[in-house]
Amino acid sequence: MKVIKEIPSIDVATQLAAAGFCCQVSPELRHDVETHLGGGQTRVVKNRTEQGFVIFRQIEDILYLSGIILAPEVQGKGFAGQIIVELAHDLDAKYLALRTQNIRMWRVGAKICSEWYPNYSQDISSEMRYRGDKLANAIGCDCFPLVVGCYGRPLYGQKPTHRDQHLQGWWDSICDFYRGDAIICFGKL
């Protein structure tokens, strides 16, 4: 996997988003992709074929991912984590944050962060709560970690699930996919 720091074309990004979200290309999806490509962007290329893209910005010492799309054939192979770690290193970021409906993205953060919230097995420290609230404010959300009805609908064509039923049950108890909820995930790299 090779990471190239430049903006992917709208057409390629829309095709990748449709494949990654298991949905059809539509004018609405294209508009959403165009809107999101206004931030920092990185193309992901494997064997000269575009396999995804990352949309991010840096907020102080936080790498905030506002989107990461990988083609289905490269999902679940650890590439998202590798890309995030490389970006964080390049930006000298100390923290990672993302907003998602996808438990798999929560899991990526849990694997690469020494502390990761929300977390079903421990309470959040006051320092991390403060930083999470500050981040939520910076990205225009009224609370951390749950953003009720954030997207107003399911963002994905299919509900992303995890094979660990205990973990999936916990995620479903805090994030109503069908209402369009999102979770702000925040952690220390």
Secondary structure as UniProt FT lines:
FT   STRAND          2..4
FT   HELIX           10..20
FT   TURN            21..22
FT   HELIX           27..36
FT   TURN            37..38
FT   STRAND          40..46
FT   TURN            47..48
FT   STRAND          49..59
FT   TURN            60..61
FT   STRAND          62..70
FT   HELIX           72..74
FT   TURN            75..76
FT   HELIX           79..91
FT   STRAND          95..100
FT   HELIX           103..112
FT   STRAND          115..117
FT   TURN            120..121
FT   HELIX           126..138
FT   TURN            139..140
FT   STRAND          146..147
FT   TURN            148..149
FT   HELIX           165..174
FT   HELIX           177..179
FT   STRAND          182..188
//
